[in-house]
């Protein structure tokens, strides 16, 4: 049941990032809650080209994986999440490296990354046990 809540929360956070990106593209003066300074600045990252993987905005990719996690958890297949989440963990690491290179960070993305890691590690432990 924990994975269901984490999946739903992840989906909400991803939609918020998409909202921020669209608002920032519409209105360059828009300043979301998660923009604190030049280092911790979600909107700066979201409108950059590093924001995409295979020409898709990363929140869309995460939404798919969080939907899979939620559905698998509802139907009691959460012990297979480890295999499903291997690609998203790799994508997360790639995105994290891109953000570190830019020396700019996004608090919301960090929360999504942590949720991905918790789901992945939790399902890995479940698989081992």
Secondary structure by P-SEA (a helix, b strand, c coil): caaaaaaaaaaaaaaaaaaaaaaaaacccccccccccccccaaaaaaccccccccccaaaaaaaaaaaaaaaaaacccccccccaaaaaaaaaaaaaaaaaaccccaaaaaaaaaaaaaaaaaaaaaac
